[in-house]
Amino acid sequence: MPELPEVETIMQALAKGIGKTNIISVDVRNNRLRQKIPDELAGKICGAAIIDYQRIAKYIAIHLSNGLSLIWHMGMSGKVKISDERPAQFDKHDHVIIETANGWIVYNDTRRFGVLTYCETEKLRQNPLFKHTGVDPFAEELDGEYLFARLQKKKSPIKTALLDQGIICGIGNIYASEILFMSEISPLRPADKISRKEAGILVKNTREVLKKAIAAGGSTIHDYKRPDGSLGYFQNMHCVYGKAGQPCPGCTCNLSKTGGIKKIVQTGRSTFYCESKQK
């Protein structure tokens, strides 16, 4: 599933490649996604102008001149393709085609777990999709004190708490492992055992890891590609994720004894960490 850096990359590509322009036509070829695309969506947005783009957690909001905003979630396998001209042919899983005055936007989703809907822009934050989201990783409100206070109410492992979108929205499984490694905190540590100092370190490293991933265009995991068809390369910079049995960066361990980076499963998701460095 595209995580925050991948979604940010898609949003930036849309803002650069399509920009602020008029929507000419919308062709919904298959509306059966995780949530059904509203039947009236095409009629609501055709003729409106795109005036801004925003990322909210792992969603993209496209704000329109008619007071509405498109809400877009990529799901497990969603891709956005941008082209200057109408594609010569469309793929089986190209479900939505949007023609604008600056080019074409094609939404492809093999597994159809994505979401494409709309709401009034002024009521965006009250939408059920965002009603219970926590603070954004790059928001000023996020600091060590905020995180420490929220973690005091959590008995679950810190890895699980970092994935709680009601605390910090947008952190996904890949980056949670990377953040904890950089912070030298075990993913198994109970969240309420994180100190104030460690909470501040987690906030700092959350931003650092996500900024690096955005600059790298995200991680190419499974189906993810950038809108121009190229691959993100942050996966080449992973310290622990997907590297079970390998040494971690700066490793001084005896691999024959430690077995290298560990892989465990927490709440149904893979976690990678170094037992020696992360306590």
N, C-alpha and C positions, 0 to 999 in steps of 0.2 A: 504494500500500500504506500503511495506517495506520502511522505511525512512533511513536516513544516518546510524544510529547505527545498524539497521538490515542488511543493505548492507555491512557495515564494518565487522559485525560478520560473514556473509556468506563468504566474501573474506578471512578473517583470517582462517576460517574453511577449505577452499579450499587450502590455502597455507600450512596449517598444515597437512591436511588429504591426499592431492594429491601431493603437492609440485612441485618441478622442475623435470619433467619427460617427457617421450615421449607419444604422442597421437597415439594410435594404430588404432582405428576405430571410426567413427562417424555415427550414425544412426539417421537421421532426419525423424521422423515418422509423423510429422505434421508441415508444414512450414508456416501455416496460423496464424501468430501472428499479433500484431498491425501493424508491418511492416513484409512483407513476408521475411522469412529467405532465403538468396541468394541460388539459386540452386547449385552453385559451392562451397558453404562453406565447405562441407565435404572434397572435393578434395583439397581445399586450405590448410586445416590444418592437414590432416592425414599425419603422418610421421614426423611432426614438433615436436620440444621439447618445453615444457613450461619453460620459463626462468625467469618469474617474474609475480607478481600480483599487481594491483593498483586499488584503488577506485578513481573515478572521479565523484564528486557530488553523485548521487544515482546510478551510473553505476559501473560495475566491468570491468576492462580491463585486459585481460590475454595476456601477451606478449609472442610471439613465436620466435623460433630460425630462422625462415625464413623471418623475417622482417615484419610480420603481427601481428596484435593484434585482439583478439576477443573482441567484445563490447557487454556487457550483461546488460539488465535492467529487473528487476523482474515484472514490471507492477503492477497491482492491487493485484494479487494473486499468483505470481510466487514463486516457492520453488526450492531449490537445494538439492538433496539427494546424499550423498556420501556413498559408500560401498566398502569393500575390494574385494568382489566377484560379479560376474554378478547376479543381482536379479533373483530370481526364476520365477517371473512374473512381468509384468509391468502394471501400472494403465492406465486407459483410457486417462488421461491427461498428461502422461509422453511423452512429445513431442520430446525431444532430449536425446539421450543416447551416452555418450562419454566414450570410453574405453581407459584407460591409463595404462602404465606399473606399476603404483602404486594403481590402483583401478578404480572404475566406478563413473561417474558423471551423474546424471539423472536430467533433467530439467522438472519440472511439473508446468503447468500453467492452472488452471481451466478456467479462463476467457479469456485467450489468449491475454492479453493486453501488454505482455512483448516484448522485442526486443532482438534478437540475430543476430549480423552481424559481419563484420570485416572491417579493413582498414589497410593501411600501418602504421606501428608504428610511423614513423617519421612525418606522417601527421595527427596523432591522434587529436591534438588540433585544427586542421583546419576542422575536421569532423563537418558536420552540427549539430550533436547531442551535441557538446561541444562548438561550435563557439561563443555562446553568454552567456556562463556560467560565473558567477561572481567568486569571490575569495572563496577558501575553508575555512571552519570554523577554521581549524587548521594551515592555512598558515600564515607565518610571516607577509605577507602584510596586513592581517586583524588586524586593531587596531581601537581605538576610533576615530582617525582623519579621517581614510578612511570611516568608517560608518557614521560619522556625515556629511561629505561632500556629500555622496550619498543620505542621507535622506533629505538634504536641498532641493532637487529637487522633493520630493514626498509629495503630498497633501493627499494621501490615509492614512488610519489608519496604525499604526505601525505594527499591526499583519499582515496586508496584505503586507507591505513592507518587513517583515522578510521572507515571503514566496516567494518573488521575487527572482528567481534563478539567475537573472542577477546582483544582489547585493551580496548576499552570497549564494553559491550553496550548496544544501543538507539539509537545514532546512525544515522540514515538519510540518504538521498541529499540531500533538501531541506535538512536542517539542517547537514549537513557543509559545503555551499556557504556558508551563512549564517555559520557559525562561522569559517570561514577568511577571509571578507570582514571580519568584525569584528576578527579577529586580524591583518589586513593581511599574510597569508601566501599565496603563490601555491599553488594546488592542484597545480601541476606540480613543486613543490620536492620532492626526495627526502626521505623521512621521516627518514633518518639524518642529514640536514643541519639538522634543527631543534635549536636551542640549548636549554639548560636554561631560560633565561628565557622563550623562546617556548613551550616546553612548558607552563610555568606559565600563560602567557597563554591558551593553547588550553583548558586545564582551566577557567579562570575564565570564558571566553566560552562554552564548551560549556554550563555551568550557566546562564549568563545567557540565552542564546538559548532553551534548552529551557524554562526557567521562564516566559519571556514567551509562548512558544507554548502551554504548558499553560494559562496564565491566559486566553489568547485562544481556548481550546477547540480548538486544533490548526489545521491548514491544510486548507481544503476543496479537495482535489485529486482530480479524477475522481469517484469514487463516495463519498468519505468524508462522512458526516454524523454529528453527535452523536446519542446514544441518544434524545433528545427530538425528533429530526427537524430541529433547527436546524443551521445551518452554522457551523463554526469560521471565524474570520476572520484568523488569523495570516498567511494568504497576502496580505492587504492590507498587511502590515508587512514583507514580504520586501524585503531590500535588493538582492539580485542574482538569486535563483532565478526563472527564467521571464521575465527581463527583458532578454533579448539585444537589443543595439542601443540600449538606453536609458541615460541617465546614471545613475550610482550616487549614493547620498545624499552630499551635499556635494561633488558633482563640479565640478572646475575645468578639466576637459579640453576640448579642441577636438574635439567629436564628429565633425566632418567629417574629422578626421585619425585619431582613435582608433577610431571606429565604436562607441563606447560599450561596454557590458558584453558580454563575449565568451561564446560558448557553444561548448564542446568536448565530446567524448565520451571518457570514461575507463572502461575495463572495462565497456563497454556501457551506461553511465549518463551522463546529461547533467550537465555541470558548468558553472556560471556564475560569472564572476569579473571583476574589474577589473584589467587589465594594469598600469595606472599605480599603483594603490594597493597591490596585492598583489605582493610580491616574494619 
